[in-house]
Amino acid sequence: MQPFFAIFKVASRQMIRSRFFRVLVILLVLWSCALPALISGRDMGDFLRIALLYSTAGVNLFLGCNAIWLGCFTIDADMESSQLHLVVVKPVSRLTVYFAKFCAVAWIDLLLLAVAFLAIFGVISLRFRYGEFPPETRARIQNEVLVGRRVFLPDQGDYEQESRRIADAMLAEAEANGEDVNLNDEVYFAREAKKQAMAKDAEMRFNIPREWRFHDLPAGQKLPLVLRYRVFVKGVTGARQRTTRLMWLAGIPRKETSGGRTTLDFLPLSDIPEQLMGGTFTERLIPGDAIAPDGTLVLRAVNLDPNKDPLFLQPTDGPKVLIPVCGFARNFLRMTLVSFLLILTLDAIGCAFASFLSLATAVFCSLGYLLLGILSQYWAMQRTYPDLISRFGYYLAKAVLFFVVPLQNFDATDLVSDGELVEFSWIGAIFLFDVLLRAMPLFAIGAIIYRNRELAMAVKR
């Protein structure tokens, strides 16, 4: 292990002395300390959420760039300076050199990540503790932002079947009118049909109850549940939104009938219809006894808009049921673990490409690899591809994602800023599928290439 630690020490010293590293450290300190400290405004909760979101996302961006750069720099440094032959002529395995430099980059970025996130956590905690804002605002921040809450979603409708039915009707109408329908028109019909199907499911007509059913909730919950949602007035856009009224009811299980089914008494969650602003997220408390013994929760909403206009509640906007699981510190620590997995992955990618390329080319190829993963993930998320070429692109993107790491999978900043729990099961899935099964094979290929790379040119220089 002595050669490993010697190379680890030398590589760490090389990286710390690089100008890029020093500039990045200065930017990292300024970003992680200045942004959370500059919170101001009337709605402290929103500013705190924004500061938490952008400060942590900025740290991930800075350290991600640093991991790629240092991963490429530390592997190519000895090769570019013609010093690598002075190492490999000694009884030191090239794999030891390769792995020691990889660990040096991971260690330095882990240290920077811990310092930056501790600074963010400390500044936000101090601002929350010593900030001057009303007690109700303090309680809302504590319950909505500085907490880790498990998310439960309701049963969703079959949008694909409904969208296909609407698209076929639009196509038949166009052909009946004598229009010349081509592939571009079919793509347009498919996209519009999906929008109409989702909008139809999201629409809440005046004074007609809508019902949502949740499953697998913990029965016997003592603490109140949290209902989170956002409604839009007259359309799913943020323009020209106004105040509206909505009444929520929760199905309270009372008794079981002779058939073994539990009867529900729907009780309102407020004494009067709730007045809220369209286009903004709202949270309400649900009593814990609303969960049936089988873990089912049924909610109803009644549109009581003063102008009798329809309201829209998209699947992405709720309703969600949130159950507090842990405090802010533990949830923040889970996000730190996800960020470290991201840095570890980018470090491995940089080292892999630098094993057989020059510094500039390795950085370029690493960024191209990440861009390919981002675009493939976006393309694979699209569901409507009526023509052959688009379907081929969809399946090609799905095939690419078997080997390429999509950076979207590492985004935990939105969860923490919204007070949602970063699940250990999700972290485990990231570690297994993105780190071990995607990034590490590429890292292993780089190690094999580095082990068998011809060093005659480095010696000649």
Secondary structure per residue as TSV (DSSP state, phi and psi in degrees):
chain	resnum	aa	ss	phi	psi
A	1	M	-	360.0	-11.8
A	2	Q	H	-63.9	-44.3
A	3	P	H	-59.9	-38.7
A	4	F	H	-59.4	-50.3
A	5	F	H	-69.9	-30.3
A	6	A	H	-66.1	-46.1
A	7	I	H	-67.4	-38.3
A	8	F	H	-57.2	-43.3
A	9	K	H	-68.5	-45.1
A	10	V	H	-64.5	-42.9
A	11	A	H	-63.6	-40.3
A	12	S	H	-62.2	-41.2
A	13	R	H	-65.4	-39.2
A	14	Q	H	-63.0	-43.1
A	15	M	H	-68.4	-39.7
A	16	I	H	-66.1	-30.3
A	17	R	H	-81.3	-11.8
A	18	S	S	-71.1	143.5
A	19	R	H	-67.1	-38.1
A	20	F	H	-58.0	-42.3
A	21	F	H	-64.0	-42.4
A	22	R	H	-67.5	-42.2
A	23	V	H	-63.1	-40.8
A	24	L	H	-65.9	-36.6
A	25	V	H	-64.2	-41.6
A	26	I	H	-62.5	-46.1
A	27	L	H	-62.7	-37.9
A	28	L	H	-64.9	-43.3
A	29	V	H	-65.6	-44.7
A	30	L	H	-63.5	-41.6
A	31	W	H	-69.0	-45.0
A	32	S	H	-73.9	-23.6
A	33	C	H	-100.9	-39.6
A	34	A	H	-74.8	-43.9
A	35	L	H	-63.5	-50.2
A	36	P	H	-64.8	-25.6
A	37	A	H	-77.7	-17.3
A	38	L	T	-96.7	27.5
A	39	I	-	-71.6	131.0
A	40	S	-	-154.4	171.6
A	41	G	S	115.0	169.8
A	42	R	S	-73.0	-48.0
A	43	D	-	-86.2	92.3
A	44	M	H	-64.5	-33.2
A	45	G	H	-64.0	-44.5
A	46	D	H	-66.4	-41.5
A	47	F	H	-66.4	-37.6
A	48	L	H	-65.9	-40.4
A	49	R	H	-64.7	-42.7
A	50	I	H	-66.1	-43.1
A	51	A	H	-62.2	-41.3
A	52	L	H	-65.8	-41.8
A	53	L	H	-65.0	-52.4
A	54	Y	H	-76.0	-32.0
A	55	S	H	-68.3	-45.8
A	56	T	H	-69.2	-38.6
A	57	A	H	-64.9	-38.2
A	58	G	H	-65.4	-39.8
A	59	V	H	-62.9	-42.6
A	60	N	H	-61.8	-38.5
A	61	L	H	-66.3	-48.7
A	62	F	H	-60.9	-47.7
A	63	L	H	-73.3	-28.0
A	64	G	H	-65.2	-44.8
A	65	C	H	-62.5	-39.6
A	66	N	H	-64.1	-40.5
A	67	A	H	-64.3	-42.3
A	68	I	H	-65.1	-47.3
A	69	W	H	-62.2	-49.6
A	70	L	H	-67.6	-35.8
A	71	G	H	-61.0	-40.3
A	72	C	H	-74.7	-40.7
A	73	F	H	-65.8	-44.7
A	74	T	H	-70.6	-29.7
A	75	I	H	-75.4	-38.6
A	76	D	H	-88.2	-11.8
A	77	A	H	-59.9	-49.9
A	78	D	H	-69.7	-31.6
A	79	M	H	-69.8	-44.2
A	80	E	H	-67.9	-32.8
A	81	S	T	-89.3	4.6
A	82	S	T	59.4	33.6
A	83	Q	-	-108.5	-5.8
A	84	L	H	-67.3	-32.8
A	85	H	H	-65.8	-23.6
A	86	L	H	-70.3	-19.8
A	87	V	H	-90.8	-46.8
A	88	V	H	-76.7	-13.9
A	89	V	T	-73.3	-15.8
A	90	K	S	-86.4	164.1
A	91	P	S	-71.9	62.3
A	92	V	-	-125.5	125.9
A	93	S	-	-69.0	143.0
A	94	R	H	-64.8	-31.5
A	95	L	H	-63.5	-34.2
A	96	T	H	-64.4	-42.8
A	97	V	H	-61.5	-47.0
A	98	Y	H	-62.1	-48.8
A	99	F	H	-71.9	-34.6
A	100	A	H	-65.0	-40.1
A	101	K	H	-69.5	-37.5
A	102	F	H	-61.2	-44.3
A	103	C	H	-67.1	-33.1
A	104	A	H	-64.7	-44.4
A	105	V	H	-62.9	-44.7
A	106	A	H	-62.0	-40.4
A	107	W	H	-66.4	-44.2
A	108	I	H	-65.7	-43.4
A	109	D	H	-68.9	-32.9
A	110	L	H	-64.5	-40.7
A	111	L	H	-63.9	-44.7
A	112	L	H	-65.0	-39.3
A	113	L	H	-62.6	-43.7
A	114	A	H	-63.8	-42.6
A	115	V	H	-65.5	-45.0
A	116	A	H	-65.3	-45.7
A	117	F	H	-71.1	-31.4
A	118	L	H	-65.2	-38.6
A	119	A	H	-64.5	-44.1
A	120	I	H	-63.2	-46.7
A	121	F	H	-61.9	-42.0
A	122	G	H	-66.7	-44.3
A	123	V	H	-66.1	-43.2
A	124	I	H	-65.6	-40.8
A	125	S	H	-64.7	-40.2
A	126	L	H	-67.4	-41.7
A	127	R	H	-63.4	-37.7
A	128	F	H	-71.1	-38.7
A	129	R	H	-73.0	-43.1
A	130	Y	H	-106.5	5.1
A	131	G	-	-72.4	150.6
A	132	E	-	-99.7	98.4
A	133	F	-	-150.5	160.3
A	134	P	-	-60.2	155.3
A	135	P	H	-60.3	-35.7
A	136	E	H	-67.3	-34.7
A	137	T	H	-67.9	-39.6
A	138	R	H	-62.5	-42.2
A	139	A	H	-66.5	-37.7
A	140	R	H	-66.1	-40.6
A	141	I	H	-63.6	-42.4
A	142	Q	H	-62.7	-36.2
A	143	N	H	-88.6	-22.9
A	144	E	H	-109.3	-28.4
A	145	V	T	-115.8	-54.9
A	146	L	S	-86.2	61.9
A	147	V	E	-162.2	161.3
A	148	G	E	-118.0	113.6
A	149	R	E	-120.5	132.0
A	150	R	E	-75.3	138.5
A	151	V	E	-103.2	133.6
A	152	F	E	-123.4	132.3
A	153	L	-	-110.7	151.1
A	154	P	-	-79.4	171.0
A	155	D	-	-63.9	137.4
A	156	Q	-	-104.6	152.1
A	157	G	-	-78.5	170.3
A	158	D	-	-90.6	90.2
A	159	Y	H	-72.4	-29.3
A	160	E	H	-64.9	-46.4
A	161	Q	H	-65.4	-43.4
A	162	E	H	-66.7	-39.8
A	163	S	H	-67.2	-37.0
A	164	R	H	-64.3	-39.1
A	165	R	H	-64.1	-43.8
A	166	I	H	-66.5	-40.7
A	167	A	H	-64.4	-40.3
A	168	D	H	-64.0	-38.0
A	169	A	H	-66.5	-40.8
A	170	M	H	-65.7	-39.6
A	171	L	H	-66.9	-41.8
A	172	A	H	-65.1	-38.1
A	173	E	H	-65.8	-40.8
A	174	A	H	-65.4	-40.2
A	175	E	H	-69.2	-34.5
A	176	A	H	-67.2	-29.9
A	177	N	T	-83.4	3.4
A	178	G	T	80.1	16.8
A	179	E	-	-79.3	145.0
A	180	D	-	-85.5	102.5
A	181	V	-	-91.6	125.8
A	182	N	-	-115.0	-172.5
A	183	L	H	-64.5	-37.3
A	184	N	H	-63.2	-38.2
A	185	D	H	-65.6	-39.2
A	186	E	H	-64.9	-38.7
A	187	V	H	-63.0	-43.0
A	188	Y	H	-63.2	-44.1
A	189	F	H	-61.0	-41.9
A	190	A	H	-64.4	-43.0
A	191	R	H	-67.7	-42.6
A	192	E	H	-66.8	-35.3
A	193	A	H	-65.1	-40.1
A	194	K	H	-66.2	-40.2
A	195	K	H	-61.8	-42.7
A	196	Q	H	-66.6	-38.8
A	197	A	H	-64.5	-43.0
A	198	M	H	-69.6	-38.6
A	199	A	H	-66.3	-37.3
A	200	K	H	-64.6	-40.4
A	201	D	H	-71.2	-28.6
A	202	A	H	-84.1	-14.4
A	203	E	E	-72.9	137.1
A	204	M	E	-121.5	106.3
A	205	R	-	-76.6	160.1
A	206	F	B	-63.2	127.8
A	207	N	T	63.1	20.5
A	208	I	-	-115.4	117.1
A	209	P	-	-65.4	142.0
A	210	R	E	-112.6	143.4
A	211	E	E	-125.0	141.0
A	212	W	E	-128.7	141.4
A	213	R	E	-122.5	127.1
A	214	F	E	-109.9	147.0
A	215	H	-	-127.0	162.2
A	216	D	S	63.6	30.7
A	217	L	-	-83.3	152.6
A	218	P	-	-70.6	117.3
A	219	A	T	-72.2	152.2
A	220	G	T	75.9	24.0
A	221	Q	-	-67.2	125.4
A	222	K	-	-88.1	-40.1
A	223	L	S	-74.7	150.4
A	224	P	-	-67.6	146.7
A	225	L	E	-83.8	165.7
A	226	V	E	-119.6	127.4
A	227	L	E	-101.4	124.5
A	228	R	E	-121.7	132.3
A	229	Y	E	-160.7	167.9
A	230	R	-	-146.4	122.0
A	231	V	-	-108.2	152.5
A	232	F	E	-118.7	147.7
A	233	V	E	-98.3	123.3
A	234	K	S	70.5	-10.1
A	235	G	S	176.3	157.2
A	236	V	S	-87.6	55.8
A	237	T	S	-131.3	156.8
A	238	G	S	-84.4	-2.4
A	239	A	T	-83.0	140.6
A	240	R	T	56.5	40.6
A	241	Q	-	-82.1	150.9
A	242	R	-	-141.6	178.9
A	243	T	E	-75.2	146.8
A	244	T	E	-143.2	-179.6
A	245	R	E	-129.3	142.1
A	246	L	E	-148.4	140.5
A	247	M	E	-119.6	123.9
A	248	W	E	-102.9	141.3
A	249	L	E	-130.7	141.4
A	250	A	E	-113.8	137.0
A	251	G	E	-81.3	109.3
A	252	I	E	-91.8	117.9
A	253	P	E	-67.6	132.4
A	254	R	E	-111.8	-55.9
A	255	K	E	-154.5	166.0
A	256	E	E	-100.8	139.2
A	257	T	-	-82.4	-179.5
A	258	S	T	-65.0	-25.1
A	259	G	T	-83.5	2.2
A	260	G	S	88.0	5.5
A	261	R	-	-92.5	145.4
A	262	T	E	-90.9	128.4
A	263	T	E	-83.5	149.4
A	264	L	E	-119.9	136.1
A	265	D	E	-107.0	118.0
A	266	F	E	-85.9	114.8
A	267	L	E	-113.0	138.6
A	268	P	E	-68.4	147.5
A	269	L	S	-84.1	-5.6
A	270	S	S	-147.6	156.1
A	271	D	S	-69.3	-33.0
A	272	I	S	-127.5	158.7
A	273	P	-	-55.7	137.5
A	274	E	E	-75.7	132.1
A	275	Q	E	-99.8	123.8
A	276	L	E	-142.6	165.1
A	277	M	E	-94.7	129.1
A	278	G	T	-64.5	141.9
A	279	G	T	86.3	4.4
A	280	T	S	-120.5	145.7
A	281	F	-	-73.2	140.1
A	282	T	E	-132.5	144.9
A	283	E	E	-126.5	140.9
A	284	R	E	-135.2	158.7
A	285	L	E	-93.3	141.6
A	286	I	E	-119.2	132.9
A	287	P	-	-62.9	143.6
A	288	G	G	-63.6	-26.7
A	289	D	G	-77.1	4.2
A	290	A	G	-76.6	-12.7
A	291	I	S	-82.0	125.7
A	292	A	-	-72.0	162.9
A	293	P	T	-57.6	-26.8
A	294	D	T	-88.1	8.9
A	295	G	S	82.4	19.3
A	296	T	-	-99.8	140.5
A	297	L	E	-130.5	130.6
A	298	V	E	-118.0	127.8
A	299	L	E	-122.5	145.8
A	300	R	E	-127.5	147.7
A	301	A	E	-131.3	139.5
A	302	V	E	-121.2	124.3
A	303	N	E	-77.1	115.4
A	304	L	-	-120.4	41.2
A	305	D	-	-60.2	136.1
A	306	P	T	-59.3	-32.9
A	307	N	T	-94.9	6.1
A	308	K	-	60.9	27.8
A	309	D	-	-82.6	154.1
A	310	P	-	-72.4	148.8
A	311	L	E	-110.4	152.8
A	312	F	E	-126.0	130.9
A	313	L	-	-129.2	98.1
A	314	Q	-	-72.3	155.5
A	315	P	G	-59.6	-33.2
A	316	T	G	-73.3	-17.6
A	317	D	G	-101.8	7.2
A	318	G	-	115.3	-171.5
A	319	P	-	-75.1	143.7
A	320	K	E	-116.3	144.2
A	321	V	E	-107.7	124.1
A	322	L	E	-114.8	135.1
A	323	I	E	-122.8	120.8
A	324	P	E	-60.9	131.9
A	325	V	E	-119.1	-43.4
A	326	C	E	-147.1	174.7
A	327	G	E	-84.4	178.1
A	328	F	H	-65.6	-39.3
A	329	A	H	-62.3	-45.4
A	330	R	H	-68.1	-38.5
A	331	N	H	-67.5	-38.0
A	332	F	H	-64.6	-37.8
A	333	L	H	-65.7	-36.7
A	334	R	H	-64.4	-40.5
A	335	M	H	-64.1	-36.4
A	336	T	H	-61.6	-38.5
A	337	L	H	-63.8	-41.1
A	338	V	H	-63.5	-40.9
A	339	S	H	-64.1	-37.3
A	340	F	H	-67.0	-37.4
A	341	L	H	-63.2	-36.5
A	342	L	H	-63.1	-46.7
A	343	I	H	-63.2	-41.9
A	344	L	H	-61.2	-40.1
A	345	T	H	-66.0	-46.1
A	346	L	H	-66.1	-35.7
A	347	D	H	-60.9	-45.1
A	348	A	H	-63.8	-39.5
A	349	I	H	-65.3	-44.8
A	350	G	H	-61.7	-43.9
A	351	C	H	-63.7	-38.9
A	352	A	H	-63.3	-46.7
A	353	F	H	-72.1	-32.0
A	354	A	H	-73.3	-12.4
A	355	S	T	-67.8	-21.1
A	356	F	T	-137.5	4.6
A	357	L	S	-124.5	163.7
A	358	S	-	-73.1	171.2
A	359	L	H	-60.1	-53.3
A	360	A	H	-63.2	-43.1
A	361	T	H	-66.9	-37.4
A	362	A	H	-65.4	-42.7
A	363	V	H	-62.7	-43.8
A	364	F	H	-62.0	-45.1
A	365	C	H	-67.5	-35.0
A	366	S	H	-63.8	-44.6
A	367	L	H	-66.0	-38.0
A	368	G	H	-64.1	-37.9
A	369	Y	H	-61.8	-44.3
A	370	L	H	-67.5	-38.9
A	371	L	H	-63.8	-38.2
A	372	L	H	-61.9	-40.1
A	373	G	H	-66.1	-40.1
A	374	I	H	-64.3	-47.0
A	375	L	H	-67.6	-37.6
A	376	S	H	-65.5	-39.9
A	377	Q	H	-63.4	-42.1
A	378	Y	H	-64.2	-44.1
A	379	W	H	-67.8	-36.4
A	380	A	H	-71.7	-19.5
A	381	M	H	-80.3	-15.1
A	382	Q	-	-73.1	141.3
A	383	R	-	-111.4	-17.7
A	384	T	-	-110.5	105.7
A	385	Y	-	-135.8	88.1
A	386	P	-	-78.2	-24.6
A	387	D	S	-97.6	163.7
A	388	L	H	-66.4	-41.9
A	389	I	H	-64.7	-41.6
A	390	S	H	-66.8	-38.7
A	391	R	H	-65.8	-37.9
A	392	F	H	-62.8	-41.8
A	393	G	H	-62.8	-37.0
A	394	Y	H	-63.6	-49.2
A	395	Y	H	-69.5	-31.3
A	396	L	H	-65.2	-41.4
A	397	A	H	-64.2	-39.7
A	398	K	H	-63.4	-37.2
A	399	A	H	-69.1	-39.0
A	400	V	H	-63.1	-35.8
A	401	L	T	-69.8	-9.9
A	402	F	T	-70.9	-23.1
A	403	F	T	-119.5	-24.1
A	404	V	S	-104.6	141.8
A	405	V	-	-86.2	120.3
A	406	P	-	-86.7	124.7
A	407	L	G	-66.3	-22.0
A	408	Q	G	-60.6	-25.1
A	409	N	G	-69.1	-15.8
A	410	F	G	-99.6	10.0
A	411	D	-	-85.2	103.3
A	412	A	-	-113.5	-0.7
A	413	T	H	-68.0	-36.5
A	414	D	H	-64.3	-38.7
A	415	L	H	-63.5	-48.3
A	416	V	H	-66.6	-40.2
A	417	S	H	-67.8	-24.1
A	418	D	T	-94.9	5.2
A	419	G	T	74.2	19.9
A	420	E	B	-94.8	146.7
A	421	L	-	-74.7	135.1
A	422	V	-	-86.4	103.6
A	423	E	-	-72.3	141.7
A	424	F	H	-65.5	-31.6
A	425	S	H	-63.8	-37.8
A	426	W	H	-68.6	-41.5
A	427	I	H	-62.7	-42.1
A	428	G	H	-62.5	-38.1
A	429	A	H	-65.5	-40.1
A	430	I	I	-62.1	-45.8
A	431	F	I	-63.1	-40.1
A	432	L	I	-74.2	-54.1
A	433	F	I	-83.7	-37.7
A	434	D	I	-91.8	-40.0
A	435	V	I	-85.0	-56.0
A	436	L	I	-75.5	-45.2
A	437	L	I	-90.9	-15.6
A	438	R	I	-113.6	-53.4
A	439	A	I	-77.4	-43.5
A	440	M	H	-67.1	-35.9
A	441	P	H	-59.8	-39.7
A	442	L	H	-64.2	-40.8
A	443	F	H	-62.8	-39.6
A	444	A	H	-67.2	-38.9
A	445	I	H	-62.5	-41.0
A	446	G	H	-62.0	-37.3
A	447	A	H	-64.9	-40.5
A	448	I	H	-65.1	-43.5
A	449	I	H	-64.4	-42.5
A	450	Y	H	-64.1	-36.6
A	451	R	H	-67.4	-32.4
A	452	N	T	-105.9	11.6
A	453	R	-	-71.5	140.6
A	454	E	-	-75.7	126.3
A	455	L	-	-107.9	14.6
A	456	A	H	-64.9	-38.9
A	457	M	H	-66.5	-36.9
A	458	A	H	-65.9	-37.1
A	459	V	H	-69.7	-37.2
A	460	K	H	-65.1	-37.5
A	461	R	-	-64.7	360.0
